[in-house]
Amino acid sequence: MRAPRTGSAALNGRHLLLGISGGIAAFKAAYLARRLIEAGAQVRVIMTRGASQFLGEQTMAAITGQAVVTTLYGSDRSGPSPHTDLARCADALVIAPATANVLGKIAHGLADDALTATVAAFDGPVVLAPAMHAEMWEQPATARNVDLLRRDGRHLVGPVEGSLAAGDQGIGRMAEPEEIVDAVAQVFDSSLSGWKVLVTAGGTREALDPVRFLGNRSSGKMGHHLAAEAARRGAEVVLVTTASHPGLPDQVEVVAVESAQDMAQEVWARASEIDAAVLAAAVADFRPADVADTKLARTDGPPTIVLEPTPNVLAGLVERVKPGTVVVGFAAETGGLDRAVHKARTYGVNFLVANDVTRPGSGFGTDTNQVTIISAEGDSTPLEMMTKQEVAGVIWSQVAEQKN
C-alpha cells in the first residue's frame, strides 16, 4: 500500500504559484505543472535567472497558458508590482526545485528577485521541494536554514535518496512530482481542525546512577513528524518527548520528559482532554529497581542490576481516555510482527503501527520508514517504504477516518 493520493479534490479550482529555481531538477517542473493542472489547479510560473539555464520559459508558458514571470524589472515583468499582484491572487506557492541558495534567501527574508520577493509578499502556505547535492544538503548552514523555514511554517517535501547530477548518488534528489502534488494538496487539509491531540516521541532514559542510564536508539523523528503534521492539519498538539525538537511549528506545545514514569504522568494527566493520541515513543519496558546516589565506579567491579517493570503508558492511556478518543500505538520489532499483532488485539487501541527496525531504511534515526498498520482485530496492511513525513500523513488520515 502506498500513501493515498489526495491531489485531485483538494486542488480543484485552486490558484497556485509555481516557483522554479536554478537546479538540474528544474526539468521536472514541467511535468509537475502538468500534474497540478490535471488536478484542477490554475498555475502561474515564476522562474529565477538560474532556472532559465535549465528550462525554457516558453515550455512553461505553453503548459500553463500564461506568461512566465522572470523579473521585477524590465519589459517582461507583469504589471507595475508583479510580486505583490501574484501574492494576492494565489492560494499556495510551491517552489520546485528549491536550491540551497533559495532556501537560504527565504529563511532569512531576502527578496532580491521575482521569486523571493513574491514569497516575501505572500502570507499563504509555501511548499518547498529542496534539490541539491548531498554535500550541500548536509551543510550545517543548510540545516539551520531548514530549521528556520519549518519554524516559520513552511512545508518541506523531500529531498530523497537517489541519483544526483553528474552521476552521483545520495540524499538531495528532489521528490517526485506526484509527491509534490500531494504535499501541495495537503496544505489545504484541515481534517483535524478543532481537535486536541497528543503525540509521544523519542526513547526514554532509565537512570542507573547520576551519570548513566538504560535507553534505546530512538531518535524521535517519527513522533516529531506526527506532531508537525497534526499541527499542519489544524489540530492543537501536545508533544511529550524525550528528544530535541528542531523545526517544529510554534503551535506545537512541547513537554520534555526523560523516563517512562515521567512520560506516563504527563500523558495520563491529559487523557480526558484529548480527541486522539498517537504514542510513537520507544518506552523502556524495564528500569533499574534501585538508582545509585553516586556514580558507579569501575574499581567496585561490575554492579548487579535488578530491573523492575516501567508503567505501561499505552495501556494506562486507553484506560483513562473518554469514549470516542482515537488511540494509536507503535511497536518497534525485530524479525517479525507477531508480538505487534498480539498487542493490537489486546491493548484496546484503534490501530497499531508496527515496523521491523532491522530492515534497511526502517530503523531508528532514519528519514524513511516501512510500517504495517495493524487493526484492533489483528488485520495487517503493510505500506511501502516512504518518508516519515509521508507515514505521518497516512496515520493521521487513518485517525480521522476512525473518528468519523
C-alpha positions as CSV (number, residue, x, y, z in Angstrom):
1,M,0.0,0.0,0.0
2,R,1.2,3.5,-0.9
3,A,0.3,6.8,0.8
4,P,-3.1,7.9,-0.6
5,R,-3.1,10.4,-3.4
6,T,-5.2,13.4,-2.4
7,G,-4.4,16.0,-5.0
8,S,-7.5,15.9,-7.3
9,A,-10.2,17.0,-5.0
10,A,-8.1,19.4,-2.8
11,L,-6.5,21.3,-5.7
12,N,-9.6,21.7,-7.9
13,G,-10.1,25.4,-8.5
14,R,-7.0,26.5,-6.6
15,H,-4.7,29.3,-7.8
16,L,-1.1,28.2,-7.4
17,L,2.2,29.8,-8.0
18,L,5.0,27.5,-9.1
19,G,8.5,28.9,-8.5
20,I,11.4,27.3,-10.3
21,S,15.0,27.9,-9.2
22,G,18.2,27.0,-10.9
23,G,19.0,23.4,-10.5
24,I,19.2,20.4,-12.8
25,A,15.8,19.1,-11.4
26,A,14.1,22.2,-13.0
27,F,13.2,19.9,-15.9
28,K,10.8,18.1,-13.6
29,A,8.9,21.3,-13.0
30,A,7.3,21.0,-16.5
31,Y,5.7,17.6,-15.5
32,L,4.8,19.0,-12.1
33,A,2.9,21.9,-13.6
34,R,1.0,19.5,-15.9
35,R,0.1,17.3,-12.9
36,L,-1.1,20.3,-10.9
37,I,-3.3,21.4,-13.8
38,E,-4.7,17.9,-14.3
39,A,-5.7,18.1,-10.6
40,G,-7.8,21.1,-11.4
41,A,-5.5,24.0,-10.4
42,Q,-4.6,27.1,-12.2
43,V,-0.9,27.6,-12.3
44,R,1.3,30.6,-12.8
45,V,5.0,30.2,-13.1
46,I,7.9,32.3,-11.7
47,M,11.4,31.5,-12.8
48,T,14.7,32.6,-11.5
49,R,17.5,33.6,-13.8
50,G,19.3,30.3,-13.0
51,A,16.2,28.3,-13.8
52,S,16.2,29.6,-17.3
53,Q,19.6,27.9,-17.8
54,F,17.9,24.5,-17.4
55,L,14.3,25.0,-18.7
56,G,12.8,27.2,-21.3
57,E,10.3,29.9,-20.4
58,Q,8.2,29.1,-23.5
59,T,7.8,25.5,-22.3
60,M,6.2,26.6,-19.1
61,A,4.1,29.3,-20.8
62,A,2.8,26.6,-23.2
63,I,1.9,24.2,-20.4
64,T,0.2,26.7,-18.2
65,G,-1.3,29.0,-20.8
66,Q,0.1,32.1,-19.0
67,A,3.2,34.2,-19.4
68,V,6.1,33.3,-17.1
69,V,7.3,35.9,-14.7
70,T,11.1,36.2,-14.6
71,T,12.0,39.7,-13.2
72,L,10.8,42.6,-11.0
73,Y,12.2,45.0,-13.6
74,G,12.3,45.4,-17.3
75,S,9.9,45.0,-20.2
76,D,8.9,41.4,-19.5
77,R,7.6,42.0,-16.0
78,S,3.9,41.6,-15.4
79,G,2.4,44.9,-14.2
80,P,4.0,47.6,-12.0
81,S,4.3,45.3,-9.0
82,P,4.3,41.7,-10.2
83,H,5.3,40.1,-6.8
84,T,2.5,41.7,-4.8
85,D,-0.1,41.1,-7.6
86,L,0.9,37.5,-7.8
87,A,0.9,37.1,-4.0
88,R,-2.6,38.5,-3.6
89,C,-4.2,36.1,-6.1
90,A,-2.6,32.8,-5.0
91,D,-3.9,30.1,-2.7
92,A,-0.5,28.5,-2.3
93,L,3.1,28.8,-3.5
94,V,5.3,25.8,-4.4
95,I,9.0,26.0,-5.3
96,A,10.4,23.0,-7.1
97,P,13.3,22.7,-7.2
98,A,14.3,24.8,-4.2
99,T,18.0,25.2,-4.3
100,A,20.2,25.7,-1.2
101,N,20.5,29.4,-2.3
102,V,16.7,29.9,-2.5
103,L,16.2,28.1,0.8
104,G,18.7,30.4,2.5
105,K,17.1,33.6,1.0
106,I,13.6,32.6,2.1
107,A,14.8,31.6,5.5
108,H,16.3,35.0,6.1
109,G,13.7,37.1,4.4
110,L,15.8,38.2,1.4
111,A,13.8,39.3,-1.6
112,D,16.2,40.3,-4.5
113,D,14.4,38.6,-7.4
114,A,10.8,38.0,-8.6
115,L,10.5,34.6,-6.8
116,T,11.9,35.6,-3.4
117,A,10.1,38.9,-3.5
118,T,6.8,37.1,-4.2
119,V,7.5,34.8,-1.2
120,A,8.1,37.8,1.0
121,A,4.8,39.3,-0.1
122,F,2.8,36.1,0.3
123,D,1.0,35.2,3.5
124,G,-0.4,31.8,2.5
125,P,1.1,28.3,2.6
126,V,4.5,27.8,0.9
127,V,5.7,24.3,-0.1
128,L,9.4,23.8,-0.8
129,A,10.9,20.8,-2.6
130,P,14.6,21.0,-2.0
131,A,17.1,19.7,-4.6
132,M,20.9,19.8,-4.3
133,H,23.9,17.7,-4.0
134,A,24.2,15.7,-0.8
135,E,27.2,17.7,0.4
136,M,25.1,20.9,0.2
137,W,22.1,19.4,1.9
138,E,24.3,18.1,4.8
139,Q,25.9,21.5,5.4
140,P,25.2,23.0,8.9
141,A,24.1,26.2,7.2
142,T,21.5,24.4,5.2
143,A,20.3,22.5,8.3
144,R,19.9,25.9,10.1
145,N,18.0,27.4,7.2
146,V,15.7,24.3,7.0
147,D,15.1,24.6,10.8
148,L,14.1,28.3,10.4
149,L,11.8,27.5,7.5
150,R,10.0,24.8,9.4
151,R,9.6,27.1,12.4
152,D,8.1,29.7,10.1
153,G,5.5,27.2,9.0
154,R,7.0,26.4,5.6
155,H,6.2,22.9,4.3
156,L,9.1,20.8,3.0
157,V,8.7,17.7,0.8
158,G,11.9,15.8,0.3
159,P,14.7,15.7,-0.5
160,V,15.1,11.9,-1.0
161,E,17.9,9.5,-1.7
162,G,18.7,8.8,-5.4
163,S,20.6,9.8,-8.5
164,L,22.0,13.3,-8.5
165,A,23.8,15.5,-11.1
166,A,27.0,14.2,-12.6
167,G,26.1,10.6,-11.8
168,D,26.4,11.0,-8.1
169,Q,24.1,9.2,-5.6
170,G,22.9,10.3,-2.2
171,I,20.4,12.5,-0.3
172,G,19.4,15.6,-2.2
173,R,17.3,14.4,-5.1
174,M,14.0,16.3,-5.5
175,A,10.9,14.5,-4.5
176,E,8.9,13.2,-7.5
177,P,6.2,15.4,-9.0
178,E,3.4,13.2,-7.7
179,E,4.7,13.5,-4.1
180,I,4.9,17.3,-4.5
181,V,1.3,17.4,-5.8
182,D,0.2,15.5,-2.7
183,A,2.2,17.9,-0.4
184,V,0.6,20.9,-2.1
185,A,-2.9,19.3,-1.7
186,Q,-2.2,18.6,1.9
187,V,-1.7,22.2,2.9
188,F,-5.4,22.6,2.3
189,D,-6.3,19.7,4.6
190,S,-7.9,20.9,7.8
191,S,-9.3,17.5,8.8
192,L,-8.0,17.8,12.4
193,S,-9.2,21.4,12.9
194,G,-10.7,21.8,16.4
195,W,-9.1,18.6,17.7
196,K,-6.7,18.4,20.6
197,V,-4.2,15.6,20.0
198,L,-1.3,14.1,22.0
199,V,1.8,12.6,20.5
200,T,4.8,10.9,22.2
201,A,8.3,10.7,20.8
202,G,11.8,9.6,21.5
203,G,13.3,6.9,23.7
204,T,13.0,7.0,27.4
205,R,16.1,7.0,29.7
206,E,16.0,5.0,32.9
207,A,18.7,6.1,35.4
208,L,21.3,3.7,36.7
209,D,23.2,6.4,38.6
210,P,23.5,10.2,38.3
211,V,25.6,9.7,35.1
212,R,24.4,6.6,33.3
213,F,21.1,5.3,32.1
214,L,19.4,2.4,30.2
215,G,18.0,3.6,26.9
216,N,17.4,2.8,23.3
217,R,18.2,4.1,19.8
218,S,15.0,6.0,19.1
219,S,15.7,9.5,17.6
220,G,12.2,10.8,18.0
221,K,11.9,11.7,14.3
222,M,8.7,9.7,13.6
223,G,6.9,11.3,16.6
224,H,8.1,14.8,15.7
225,H,6.8,14.4,12.1
226,L,3.5,13.2,13.6
227,A,3.3,16.3,15.8
228,A,4.1,18.7,12.9
229,E,1.7,17.0,10.5
230,A,-1.2,17.2,13.1
231,A,-0.5,20.9,13.6
232,R,-0.5,21.4,9.8
233,R,-3.9,19.8,9.6
234,G,-5.3,22.3,12.2
235,A,-5.0,20.3,15.5
236,E,-3.9,21.7,18.8
237,V,-0.9,19.5,19.6
238,V,0.8,18.4,22.7
239,L,4.1,16.6,22.1
240,V,5.5,14.7,25.0
241,T,9.1,13.9,24.0
242,T,12.5,12.8,25.3
243,A,14.3,14.1,22.2
244,S,15.3,17.6,20.9
245,H,12.8,19.1,18.6
246,P,14.3,21.3,15.9
247,G,12.0,22.6,13.2
248,L,8.7,22.0,14.9
249,P,5.9,24.5,14.3
250,D,5.4,27.1,17.0
251,Q,1.9,25.9,17.6
252,V,3.1,22.5,19.0
253,E,3.2,22.5,22.8
254,V,6.4,20.6,23.7
255,V,6.6,18.8,27.1
256,A,10.1,17.5,27.7
257,V,10.4,14.3,29.8
258,E,13.1,11.7,30.4
259,S,11.9,8.5,31.9
260,A,8.9,6.2,31.3
261,Q,7.5,7.3,34.6
262,D,7.7,11.0,33.6
263,M,6.1,10.2,30.3
264,A,3.3,8.2,31.9
265,Q,2.5,11.1,34.3
266,E,2.3,13.7,31.5
267,V,0.3,11.5,29.1
268,W,-2.2,10.3,31.6
269,A,-2.8,13.7,33.1
270,R,-4.1,14.8,29.6
271,A,-6.1,11.7,28.9
272,S,-9.5,13.3,29.5
273,E,-8.8,16.4,27.4
274,I,-7.7,14.9,24.1
275,D,-9.6,13.7,20.9
276,A,-6.8,11.5,19.7
277,A,-3.3,10.2,20.7
278,V,-0.5,8.6,18.7
279,L,2.1,7.1,21.0
280,A,5.2,6.8,18.9
281,A,7.8,7.0,21.7
282,A,10.0,4.0,22.4
283,V,9.3,3.5,26.1
284,A,11.5,1.2,28.1
285,D,9.8,-1.9,29.5
286,F,12.1,-2.1,32.5
287,R,14.1,0.2,34.7
288,P,16.7,-0.3,37.5
289,A,14.9,-1.1,40.8
290,D,17.5,0.9,42.7
291,V,19.2,4.0,41.4
292,A,22.7,4.6,42.8
293,D,23.1,8.0,44.6
294,T,26.7,8.3,43.3
295,K,28.4,7.3,40.1
296,L,29.1,3.6,39.9
297,A,32.9,3.1,39.9
298,R,34.9,0.6,37.8
299,T,37.0,-0.1,40.8
300,D,34.0,-1.5,42.7
301,G,33.5,-4.2,40.0
302,P,30.5,-5.0,37.8
303,P,27.3,-4.0,39.6
304,T,24.4,-6.3,40.0
305,I,21.4,-4.5,38.4
306,V,17.9,-5.6,39.3
307,L,15.2,-4.5,36.9
308,E,11.5,-3.8,37.5
309,P,8.7,-3.1,35.1
310,T,8.0,0.5,34.0
311,P,4.5,1.9,33.7
312,N,2.7,0.8,30.6
313,V,2.0,4.2,29.1
314,L,-0.2,3.0,26.3
315,A,-2.4,0.6,28.3
316,G,-2.8,3.3,31.0
317,L,-3.9,5.9,28.5
318,V,-6.5,3.5,27.0
319,E,-8.0,3.1,30.5
320,R,-8.2,6.8,31.1
321,V,-9.4,8.4,27.8
322,K,-13.0,9.5,27.3
323,P,-15.2,7.4,25.0
324,G,-14.6,8.1,21.3
325,T,-11.0,9.1,21.7
326,V,-8.8,7.5,19.0
327,V,-5.7,5.9,20.4
328,V,-2.8,4.6,18.2
329,G,0.1,2.7,19.4
330,F,3.5,1.9,17.9
331,A,5.6,-1.2,18.1
332,A,9.3,-1.4,17.0
333,E,10.0,-5.1,16.5
334,T,12.9,-7.2,15.2
335,G,12.4,-10.2,12.9
336,G,8.6,-10.4,12.8
337,L,5.4,-8.7,13.9
338,D,3.6,-11.4,15.8
339,R,4.0,-9.5,19.1
340,A,2.7,-6.4,17.5
341,V,-0.4,-8.2,16.3
342,H,-1.0,-9.5,19.8
343,K,-0.5,-6.0,21.2
344,A,-3.1,-4.6,18.8
345,R,-5.6,-7.2,19.7
346,T,-5.2,-6.9,23.5
347,Y,-4.4,-3.2,24.3
348,G,-7.7,-1.7,23.2
349,V,-6.2,0.6,20.6
350,N,-7.9,1.7,17.4
351,F,-4.9,0.5,15.5
352,L,-1.2,-0.1,15.9
353,V,1.7,1.0,13.7
354,A,4.5,-1.6,13.6
355,N,7.9,-1.8,11.9
356,D,10.8,-4.1,11.8
357,V,13.7,-1.9,12.9
358,T,16.3,-4.3,11.4
359,R,15.2,-3.6,7.9
360,P,17.4,-1.1,5.9
361,G,15.8,2.3,5.9
362,S,13.3,1.4,8.6
363,G,15.3,1.6,11.8
364,F,15.9,4.2,14.4
365,G,17.3,7.6,13.2
366,T,16.4,7.1,9.5
367,D,14.4,9.6,7.5
368,T,12.3,6.8,6.0
369,N,10.1,4.1,7.4
370,Q,8.3,0.9,6.2
371,V,5.4,0.3,8.5
372,T,2.5,-2.1,8.8
373,I,-0.9,-0.8,10.0
374,I,-2.5,-3.5,12.3
375,S,-6.2,-3.2,13.2
376,A,-7.7,-3.9,16.6
377,E,-8.8,-7.2,15.1
378,G,-5.2,-8.1,14.1
379,D,-5.6,-7.5,10.4
380,S,-2.3,-6.2,8.8
381,T,-1.9,-3.7,6.0
382,P,1.8,-3.2,5.0
383,L,2.8,0.1,3.5
384,E,5.6,0.7,1.1
385,M,8.8,2.4,2.2
386,M,8.2,6.1,2.4
387,T,9.4,9.1,4.2
388,K,8.5,9.5,7.9
389,Q,6.6,12.7,6.9
390,E,4.5,10.6,4.5
391,V,3.9,8.0,7.1
392,A,2.7,10.7,9.5
393,G,0.2,11.8,6.8
394,V,-1.1,8.3,6.3
395,I,-1.5,7.8,10.1
396,W,-3.5,11.0,10.7
397,S,-5.7,10.2,7.7
398,Q,-6.5,6.9,9.3
399,V,-7.1,8.6,12.6
400,A,-9.6,11.0,11.0
401,E,-11.4,8.1,9.4
402,Q,-11.6,6.3,12.8
403,K,-13.0,9.4,14.4
404,N,-15.6,9.9,11.8
